[in-house]
């Protein structure tokens, strides 16, 4: 009985040590993990039109479907690849093969054709948001080695958010139709502001985790 109990205790100790090592590695390399995940999140929507253009429609359509809950995917607000232009108005799309008079929900299902090319699986603004998050994340990883970056105060973060909110709202109510560079600018500001707001705070929390786990490991080896 004593042998069985000691065996279970040793097994539990090994599992706890393995979990501690995993948590320590995740906490130590959280930024690299975040950047890789964001890069993959960007890569798939960009891959969708590439797959469509090369005849791999089934995996491409799965990507469009997977990203549909995250983005409106309206073709007049998305970048196209392998076509005459990178961006099109509704009228230009209708002149090049998209059916006329489609509703908003019907237009989002238009993926493209051989003339206009094929749209990315998320819109211009989303590409700017996540692209800015990736670039700012990489820049944060390089700069934090040399300088301490203070987190952006929440009241200042609102200033990064307002342009996106205003542009989206006035477009929603029909006061004006935005264009690709305004969507890119407002999305990029939001992405950079989000990284500046969150990453220094996450970094500080992860440093606390790694410090606590080093101390715990030191106590076990004493």
Secondary structure, 3 states (H helix, E strand, C coil): CHHHHHHHHHHHHHHHHHHHHHHHHHHHCHHHHHHHHHHHHHHHHHHHHHHHHCCCHHHHHHHHHHHHCCCCCCHHHCCEECCCCCCCCHHHHHCCCCCCCCCHHHHCCCCEECCCEEECCCCHHHHHHHHHHHHHHHHHHHHCCCCCCCCCCHHHHHHHHHHHHHHHHHHHCCCCCCCHHHHHHHHHHHHHHHHHHHHHHHHHHHHHHHHHHHHHHHHHHC
